[in-house]
Amino acid sequence: MELDNAKAQMRKGILELCILSTLKQNELYPSDIIKQLKKAGIVVAEGTIYPLLTRLKNAGLLSYRWQESMSGPPRKYYSITTKGETVYNELVVSWSELVNSVSKFINT
């Protein structure tokens, strides 16, 4: 097993939860989402984030609105939907259970 690949797979597995968590705070432009993730130590490329945002939007977890920009074309700002908040809360519970379970193996 290659360590870098294993780390990348773990990050991909929690990316949806992190995006929903970021948008739970407030509405954001995709590059701002990327900045928030990087600030938390999760490095994500634009080529990864845009398809994921589209998938979450198509699943009804996110919505977006267009806003005119003073420095270029209009920008798409994403926000979490009511359904997205429900899924987020369920993912937080699942994440906590997973962390607790894995911790039992690591700490023994």
N, CA, C and O of each residue as an XYZ file, in Angstrom:
432
protein
N       0.848     -1.186      0.000
C       0.000      0.000      0.000
C       0.887      1.242      0.000
O       1.836      1.346      0.777
N       0.565      2.164     -0.871
C       1.297      3.415     -0.936
C       0.654      4.409      0.033
O      -0.557      4.629     -0.009
N       1.458      5.000      0.895
C       0.963      5.883      1.949
C       0.210      7.092      1.391
O      -0.865      7.433      1.884
N       0.767      7.739      0.367
C       0.109      8.925     -0.197
C      -1.269      8.581     -0.751
O      -2.213      9.357     -0.601
N      -1.384      7.428     -1.387
C      -2.667      6.993     -1.938
C      -3.674      6.731     -0.811
O      -4.845      7.095     -0.926
N      -3.227      6.111      0.255
C      -4.104      5.833      1.388
C      -4.601      7.143      2.014
O      -5.775      7.257      2.364
N      -3.724      8.108      2.152
C      -4.112      9.411      2.707
C      -5.136     10.105      1.802
O      -6.117     10.675      2.279
N      -4.892     10.047      0.499
C      -5.810     10.677     -0.460
C      -7.194     10.042     -0.387
O      -8.207     10.739     -0.445
N      -7.234      8.728     -0.262
C      -8.517      8.027     -0.173
C      -9.272      8.409      1.101
O     -10.494      8.556      1.073
N      -8.563      8.569      2.207
C      -9.214      8.990      3.453
C      -9.793     10.390      3.305
O     -10.913     10.650      3.745
N      -9.033     11.294      2.685
C      -9.522     12.667      2.483
C     -10.771     12.677      1.618
O     -11.739     13.372      1.926
N     -10.751     11.904      0.533
C     -11.913     11.852     -0.353
C     -13.143     11.344      0.392
O     -14.260     11.795      0.138
N     -12.937     10.418      1.299
C     -14.050      9.841      2.038
C     -14.745     10.804      2.967
O     -15.920     10.615      3.282
N     -14.052     11.832      3.413
C     -14.661     12.777      4.360
C     -14.948     14.141      3.733
O     -15.420     15.055      4.409
N     -14.664     14.268      2.455
C     -14.809     15.556      1.788
C     -16.249     16.067      1.788
O     -16.474     17.257      2.009
N     -17.215     15.205      1.549
C     -18.615     15.630      1.550
C     -19.001     16.206      2.909
O     -19.642     17.255      2.986
N     -18.614     15.524      3.969
C     -18.912     16.002      5.319
C     -18.272     17.367      5.549
O     -18.910     18.265      6.099
N     -17.034     17.529      5.139
C     -16.329     18.804      5.340
C     -16.970     19.935      4.536
O     -17.076     21.059      5.027
N     -17.395     19.649      3.312
C     -18.044     20.673      2.489
C     -19.375     21.078      3.108
O     -19.671     22.267      3.219
N     -20.178     20.097      3.512
C     -21.455     20.415      4.147
C     -21.240     21.219      5.425
O     -21.990     22.153      5.711
N     -20.223     20.858      6.186
C     -19.923     21.572      7.416
C     -19.525     23.019      7.131
O     -19.952     23.935      7.833
N     -18.717     23.216      6.115
C     -18.282     24.557      5.731
C     -19.476     25.411      5.293
O     -19.579     26.582      5.659
N     -20.371     24.815      4.511
C     -21.521     25.564      4.014
C     -22.607     25.726      5.067
O     -23.488     26.574      4.926
N     -22.550     24.923      6.115
C     -23.503     25.080      7.219
C     -23.262     26.419      7.910
O     -24.188     27.017      8.458
N     -22.031     26.880      7.882
C     -21.664     28.155      8.501
C     -22.235     29.341      7.695
O     -22.859     30.238      8.261
N     -22.015     29.331      6.372
C     -22.535     30.387      5.507
C     -22.351     30.022      4.040
O     -21.629     29.085      3.699
N     -23.008     30.770      3.197
C     -22.966     30.601      1.750
C     -21.566     30.963      1.239
O     -20.978     31.953      1.673
N     -21.037     30.151      0.312
C     -19.668     30.397     -0.159
C     -19.520     30.153     -1.654
O     -20.260     29.377     -2.258
N     -18.553     30.831     -2.222
C     -18.088     30.642     -3.596
C     -17.110     29.458     -3.570
O     -16.390     29.302     -2.583
N     -17.056     28.621     -4.610
C     -16.184     27.433     -4.567
C     -14.734     27.691     -4.162
O     -14.158     26.903     -3.412
N     -14.135     28.781     -4.644
C     -12.740     29.024     -4.247
C     -12.641     29.323     -2.753
O     -11.615     29.035     -2.136
N     -13.688     29.895     -2.163
C     -13.701     30.126     -0.717
C     -13.841     28.812      0.048
O     -13.280     28.652      1.132
N     -14.593     27.874     -0.523
C     -14.709     26.543      0.090
C     -13.335     25.880      0.109
O     -12.925     25.307      1.119
N     -12.635     25.964     -1.009
C     -11.287     25.391     -1.110
C     -10.365     26.021     -0.079
O      -9.590     25.316      0.567
N     -10.436     27.345      0.085
C      -9.602     28.031      1.080
C      -9.906     27.542      2.494
O      -8.992     27.326      3.290
N     -11.197     27.366      2.806
C     -11.573     26.887      4.132
C     -11.044     25.469      4.372
O     -10.556     25.154      5.457
N     -11.147     24.629      3.353
C     -10.634     23.266      3.477
C      -9.123     23.267      3.670
O      -8.603     22.534      4.512
N      -8.412     24.090      2.890
C      -6.955     24.178      3.018
C      -6.556     24.674      4.393
O      -5.586     24.193      4.977
N      -7.305     25.639      4.911
C      -7.022     26.169      6.242
C      -7.124     25.063      7.301
O      -6.424     25.095      8.314
N      -7.998     24.095      7.056
C      -8.163     22.971      7.984
C      -7.183     21.837      7.689
O      -7.178     20.825      8.389
N      -6.349     22.004      6.653
C      -5.355     20.987      6.332
C      -5.807     19.980      5.297
O      -5.140     18.966      5.094
N      -6.931     20.239      4.634
C      -7.433     19.347      3.587
C      -7.212     20.033      2.246
O      -7.909     20.987      1.899
N      -6.235     19.536      1.502
C      -5.882     20.133      0.215
C      -6.744     19.498     -0.869
O      -6.752     18.280     -1.044
N      -7.477     20.355     -1.601
C      -8.400     19.885     -2.633
C      -8.195     20.718     -3.888
O      -8.085     21.943     -3.818
N      -8.145     20.062     -5.016
C      -8.001     20.767     -6.292
C      -9.375     21.173     -6.811
O     -10.386     20.555     -6.478
N      -9.397     22.228     -7.638
C     -10.658     22.667     -8.235
C     -11.307     21.546     -9.041
O     -12.532     21.430     -9.075
N     -10.488     20.725     -9.687
C     -11.010     19.620    -10.485
C     -11.726     18.571     -9.656
O     -12.473     17.755    -10.196
N     -11.508     18.584     -8.367
C     -12.194     17.665     -7.456
C     -13.447     18.310     -6.884
O     -14.479     17.653     -6.746
N     -13.361     19.580     -6.555
C     -14.451     20.237     -5.830
C     -15.671     20.507     -6.707
O     -16.801     20.330     -6.250
N     -15.471     20.929     -7.953
C     -16.614     21.280     -8.793
C     -17.530     20.092     -9.087
O     -18.745     20.230     -8.946
N     -17.006     18.935     -9.487
C     -17.906     17.786     -9.691
C     -18.625     17.362     -8.402
O     -19.779     16.936     -8.444
N     -17.943     17.480     -7.270
C     -18.553     17.117     -5.999
C     -19.683     18.089     -5.641
O     -20.740     17.662     -5.175
N     -19.470     19.379     -5.853
C     -20.526     20.361     -5.603
C     -21.735     20.095     -6.498
O     -22.877     20.195     -6.050
N     -21.485     19.760     -7.755
C     -22.580     19.437     -8.678
C     -23.335     18.206     -8.209
O     -24.565     18.181     -8.248
N     -22.617     17.191     -7.769
C     -23.258     15.961     -7.288
C     -24.103     16.240     -6.046
O     -25.222     15.740     -5.932
N     -23.573     17.039     -5.113
C     -24.319     17.382     -3.902
C     -25.545     18.223     -4.235
O     -26.594     18.068     -3.610
N     -25.418     19.108     -5.212
C     -26.550     19.924     -5.644
C     -27.614     19.051     -6.304
O     -28.805     19.212     -6.037
N     -27.188     18.130     -7.163
C     -28.140     17.239     -7.833
C     -28.856     16.308     -6.856
O     -29.972     15.860     -7.117
N     -28.202     16.021     -5.729
C     -28.811     15.179     -4.696
C     -29.741     15.992     -3.792
O     -30.387     15.434     -2.904
N     -29.810     17.303     -4.014
C     -30.691     18.151     -3.226
C     -30.095     18.605     -1.903
O     -30.807     19.138     -1.051
N     -28.783     18.396     -1.723
C     -28.132     18.765     -0.468
C     -27.629     20.205     -0.473
O     -27.435     20.816      0.578
N     -27.423     20.734     -1.677
C     -26.949     22.108     -1.838
C     -27.832     22.835     -2.840
O     -28.471     22.221     -3.695
N     -27.851     24.139     -2.717
C     -28.451     24.988     -3.736
C     -27.433     26.075     -4.055
O     -26.428     26.217     -3.359
N     -27.694     26.830     -5.098
C     -26.774     27.918     -5.426
C     -27.554     29.088     -5.996
O     -28.704     28.964     -6.417
N     -26.890     30.213     -5.991
C     -27.439     31.414     -6.614
C     -26.295     32.127     -7.333
O     -25.131     32.023     -6.948
N     -26.660     32.844     -8.375
C     -25.673     33.616     -9.114
C     -25.616     35.025     -8.539
O     -26.640     35.611     -8.187
N     -24.393     35.560     -8.449
C     -24.217     36.937     -7.989
C     -23.259     37.629     -8.938
O     -22.200     37.095     -9.270
N     -23.636     38.809     -9.367
C     -22.760     39.597    -10.233
C     -21.461     39.911     -9.506
O     -21.451     40.124     -8.293
N     -20.369     39.937    -10.255
C     -19.057     40.233     -9.702
C     -18.548     41.535    -10.304
O     -18.732     41.799    -11.493
N     -17.911     42.339     -9.473
C     -17.338     43.600     -9.948
C     -16.062     43.362    -10.759
O     -15.626     44.237    -11.506
N     -15.468     42.180    -10.609
C     -14.173     41.934    -11.248
C     -14.203     40.777    -12.242
O     -13.180     40.126    -12.453
N     -15.351     40.509    -12.853
C     -15.408     39.425    -13.814
C     -16.820     38.912    -13.993
O     -17.791     39.619    -13.721
N     -16.927     37.670    -14.455
C     -18.255     37.102    -14.700
C     -19.012     36.845    -13.394
O     -18.421     36.861    -12.315
N     -20.325     36.606    -13.500
C     -21.099     36.298    -12.291
C     -20.531     35.068    -11.585
O     -19.931     34.191    -12.208
N     -20.739     35.029    -10.266
C     -20.225     33.926     -9.449
C     -21.374     33.099     -8.903
O     -22.453     33.612     -8.607
N     -21.115     31.807     -8.779
C     -22.096     30.874     -8.228
C     -21.769     30.661     -6.751
O     -20.690     30.177     -6.410
N     -22.714     31.027     -5.875
C     -22.543     30.859     -4.430
C     -23.418     29.708     -3.961
O     -24.617     29.666     -4.236
N     -22.790     28.765     -3.239
C     -23.482     27.572     -2.759
C     -23.925     27.731     -1.314
O     -23.269     28.400     -0.515
N     -25.054     27.104     -0.992
C     -25.542     27.049      0.386
C     -26.148     25.669      0.624
O     -26.519     24.966     -0.316
N     -26.238     25.301      1.882
C     -26.778     24.004      2.262
C     -28.310     24.099      2.332
O     -28.856     25.109      2.776
N     -28.987     23.048      1.895
C     -30.446     22.998      1.951
C     -30.892     22.338      3.254
O     -30.068     21.849      4.028
N     -32.183     22.330      3.483
C     -32.721     21.649      4.665
C     -32.383     20.163      4.610
O     -31.998     19.570      5.618
N     -32.528     19.569      3.434
C     -32.158     18.163      3.270
C     -30.663     17.980      3.520
O     -30.252     16.991      4.126
N     -29.852     18.925      3.058
C     -28.410     18.868      3.279
C     -28.069     18.931      4.756
O     -27.148     18.250      5.206
N     -28.796     19.736      5.517
C     -28.550     19.817      6.959
C     -28.903     18.507      7.645
O     -28.217     18.087      8.576
N     -29.971     17.860      7.190
C     -30.349     16.566      7.756
C     -29.270     15.525      7.477
O     -28.870     14.778      8.370
N     -28.805     15.482      6.230
C     -27.752     14.533      5.855
C     -26.471     14.865      6.621
O     -25.781     13.963      7.095
N     -26.155     16.141      6.742
C     -24.973     16.565      7.505
C     -25.042     16.016      8.930
O     -24.075     15.427      9.413
N     -26.164     16.203      9.595
C     -26.319     15.722     10.977
C     -26.152     14.204     11.065
O     -25.555     13.700     12.016
N     -26.673     13.482     10.085
C     -26.518     12.022     10.052
C     -25.057     11.634      9.819
O     -24.561     10.682     10.421
N     -24.370     12.373      8.946
C     -22.956     12.101      8.690
C     -22.098     12.378      9.914
O     -21.130     11.660     10.165
N     -22.438     13.408     10.679
C     -21.692     13.717     11.904
C     -21.805     12.559     12.889
O     -20.816     12.175     13.513
N     -23.007     11.999     13.032
C     -23.199     10.849     13.921
C     -22.379      9.666     13.416
O     -21.688      9.008     14.193
N     -22.457      9.398     12.116
C     -21.692      8.279     11.533
C     -20.194      8.487     11.708
O     -19.465      7.549     12.031
N     -19.738      9.716     11.495
C     -18.318     10.026     11.656
C     -17.874      9.770     13.096
O     -16.825      9.169     13.328
N     -18.668     10.224     14.055
C     -18.329     10.026     15.470
C     -18.251      8.549     15.813
O     -17.347      8.118     16.529
N     -19.200      7.772     15.302
C     -19.186      6.326     15.549
C     -17.948      5.687     14.936
O     -17.319      4.825     15.550
N     -17.601      6.111     13.728
C     -16.425      5.564     13.047
C     -15.145      5.916     13.791
O     -14.279      5.060     13.975
N     -15.017      7.159     14.218
C     -13.828      7.586     14.968
C     -13.706      6.771     16.256
O     -12.617      6.317     16.605
N     -14.809      6.590     16.953
C     -14.783      5.803     18.188
C     -14.365      4.363     17.925
O     -13.566      3.793     18.668
N     -14.911      3.778     16.861
C     -14.573      2.389     16.535
C     -13.105      2.236     16.156
O     -12.427      1.327     16.635
N     -12.616      3.121     15.300
C     -11.214      3.041     14.857
C     -10.282      3.313     16.033
O      -9.228      2.687     16.152
N     -10.669      4.241     16.898
C      -9.833      4.560     18.070
C      -9.624      3.345     18.962
O      -8.573      3.199     19.587
N     -10.613      2.485     19.021
C     -10.468      1.262     19.835
C      -9.343      0.402     19.291
O      -8.602     -0.200     20.068
N      -9.197      0.329     17.974
C      -8.118     -0.453     17.386
C      -6.770      0.230     17.575
O      -5.773     -0.420     17.888
N      -6.749      1.522     17.387
C      -5.488      2.266     17.477
C      -4.965      2.270     18.914
O      -3.757      2.186     19.135
N      -5.850      2.366     19.870
C      -5.450      2.498     21.270
C      -5.248      1.168     21.987
O      -4.955      1.154     23.183
N      -5.398      0.055     21.283
C      -5.177     -1.238     21.948
C      -3.839     -1.828     21.570
O      -3.489     -2.912     22.037
